Amino acid sequence: MSETAPATPTTRPFLVVRDPLVPPKGLEGAVVAIGNFDGVHRGHAEVIARVRQLAQEMGRPAALLTFEPHPADYFAGKSVVFRLTPETAKVTALSRLSLDGVIVLTFDAAVADLSAEAFVSDVLVKRLGIGAAVVGYDFQFGKGRTGSPARLRALAANEGLRVVVVDRVDADAYGTLEAVHSNGIRAALETGDVALAAKLLGHPWFVLGEVVHGQKLGRDLGFPTANLVLDATCRLRHGIYAVRMKVDGKVYDGVTSWGRRPTFDNGAALFETFLFDYSGNLYGKQVEVSLIGWIRGEEKFDSAEALVVRMHKDVEEAKAILKAAAP
């Protein structure tokens, strides 16, 4: 099954193909990056840049092969991974990187049981018909994760395929001594450090969703909010953030509360965004919210009045953070 994302005036349509049984039309013979790519961070960007370069050299489409659900979730039988980019967000991020398309394979028992040899011969060659592969230095594949980049290169050579392995991207300049890795970004978000997460990602961390009805508490307090229900795996620290929301192609500044509203009900976590300069009905709209800066942790106030005083201060702090941040 395939679908097409909207094209811009200067690019051709971005193809999204799920579980193809034959080489997908438009991506035949593509140079393909292979991996999970959760977060689409700076390390992933290096792999994707190499794909684009090699595809141009070979005169082939540039694409990415990824898997859903996350293999760790499949083996656990439930959602255990804090997904930086659930599938919709991942496809959105990839569509902005000058690729021709993405192939999404369902990670199920059949895929999990494939040997390294079968993955190369049956999936990459026969089923997808790729022209070359690009992987990161820590890529693993095949049953029991027995395949390495060196093994992929050897098996691909037998099939006449070229394989490029991209070295690790060190994160020394971004506040950590480790390689840029999804786990490091998850750790940053779990502490509310969205600034560090953005440095490691190469872009602000964002969430996508449909604006839903809430309890109208924000409206009653003079701060009407657009409410999103985040992915169940999200472990972003509860608190108040300076954000930018994209609505119908336009970007608006705002402040978001992510948490359980301890002053009122301590209920299910909700992502509630107050926009500074927006008027109109947001219910049912698909929006994208980028987290720009941390303001404070979630607090329980003695009264609604005390909360409102703090919310006014949150707005001013958010405006200062956003003014200092790049647009």
C-alpha positions, -999 to +999 in steps of 0.1 A: +000+000+000+013+034-008+003+070-004+017+103-014+025+133+008+019+167-007+046+180-030+061+215-028+065+236-059+102+226-061+101+189-052+084+158-064+058+140-042+072+122-011+061+086-013+050+066+017+048+029+010+037+003+035+045-034+032+051-036-005+054-071-020+072-060-051+096-030-057+074+001-051+067+022-081+087+054-080+113+038-057+126+010-079+164+005-075+165+032-048+195+039-025+180+031+009+189+040+044+179+012+068+169+015+105+143+025+130+152+063+129+132+072+160+136+109+164+153+115+131+183+131+149+217+144+138+231+109+136+203+099+113+207+130+093+243+120+085+230+086+072+203+103+051+227+129+037+249+100+025+219+084+009+211+115-010+247+119-022+250+083-033+216+084-050+226+114-070+259+097-080+240+066-091+211+083-106+186+065-083+158+075-060+168+082-024+146+064+002+145+051+037+134+017+050+120+016+086+099-007+108+067-003+128+060-011+155+094-005+172+111-040+174+115-036+212+077-031+215+070-061+194+092-084+215+078-070+247+042-075+235+034-039+246+046-003+241+078+000+262+098+025+242+094+063+247+088+070+210+104+103+200+086+102+168+056+078+165+051+067+129+031+098+118+057+122+133+086+102+119+072+102+083+066+140+087+102+146+098+116+124+069+094+142+043+114+173+051+148+158+043+148+158+005+141+121+002+119+106-025+101+083-001+099+060+029+091+023+030+075+011+062+076-026+069+054-042+096+077-057+122+059-090+129+068-126+136+078-132+100+102-103+099+116-111+134+124-146+123+143-137+092+180-146+092+205-120+082+209-138+048+172-139+042+167-103+051+192-093+024+182-118-003+145-120+002+136-085+015+162-061+001+168-078-032+137-097-042+109-078-025+122-042-025+147-043-054+170-017-038+201-004-056+223+002-026+221+005+012+234+030+037+234+022+075+248+036+107+279+022+125+257+004+151+231-011+127+220-047+136+196-069+117+184-105+113+170-129+138+186-123+172+202-091+159+231-112+146+238-091+115+263-063+117+273-036+092+303-058+082+279-088+077+255-067+056+284-055+034+295-091+028+260-105+021+252-075-002+284-080-021+271-115-031+240-098-045+259-071-063+248-044-040+269-016-026+267-008+012+279+023+028+285+025+066+283+059+083+305+065+113+291+077+147+283+114+151+299+125+184+279+148+206+307+166+225+295+200+211+259+193+222+264+188+259+272+151+262+303+130+256+284+101+240+274+096+204+242+112+193+216+086+201+179+083+206+184+072+242+203+104+250+175+125+235+149+105+255+169+112+287+170+149+280+132+151+275+126+131+306+143+159+325+126+186+306+158+197+289+142+204+255+171+227+246+196+198+247+171+176+229+169+201+201+207+203+199+209+165+195+180+163+171+191+192+150+156+206+153+131+212+182+113+181+194+077+182+182+045+164+187+016+160+162-021+155+171-057+165+167-070+192+190-096+176+213-121+189+239-109+192+275-126+202+307-125+239+297-105+247+328-081+270+309-110+289+294-126+295+328-092+308+340-088+332+311-063+310+292-082+289+266-061+260+255-057+236+225-055+202+240-037+171+226-034+136+239+002+125+234+014+090+226+010+067+256+048+060+256+056+097+261+078+103+291+084+140+286+088+156+321+055+172+333+058+209+334+054+242+315+071+249+282+075+277+257+063+264+224+054+272+188+024+256+172+018+252+134-018+255+125-029+254+088+006+262+077+010+292+100+031+293+132+020+308+165+038+313+198+024+299+230+029+282+263+021+246+271+012+228+302+019+190+301+007+171+331-022+161+353-035+195+366-027+187+403-044+220+415-077+206+402-080+168+396-047+151+391-063+133+361-049+118+329-020+136+315-030+162+289-009+185+266-026+219+269-014+249+248-024+286+252-016+306+220-008+342+224-022+356+191-047+331+177-085+335+175-107+308+160-119+273+166-091+247+168-111+217+176-105+188+152-075+205+136-043+186+131-015+207+147+023+204+152+037+217+185+075+223+188+089+226+223+114+255+225+122+260+262+115+248+297+099+271+322+091+252+353+078+219+367+042+211+373+030+225+407+000+223+429-013+257+439-034+266+470-061+282+449-071+289+413-063+326+419-027+317+428-024+295+397-036+324+375-010+347+389+017+321+380+002+315+346+006+352+337+042+349+347+046+317+326+033+336+296+059+364+301+087+339+305+076+320+274+075+352+254+111+360+265+123+325+256+107+325+222+119+360+215+155+349+221+151+317+201+155+315+164+122+316+145 
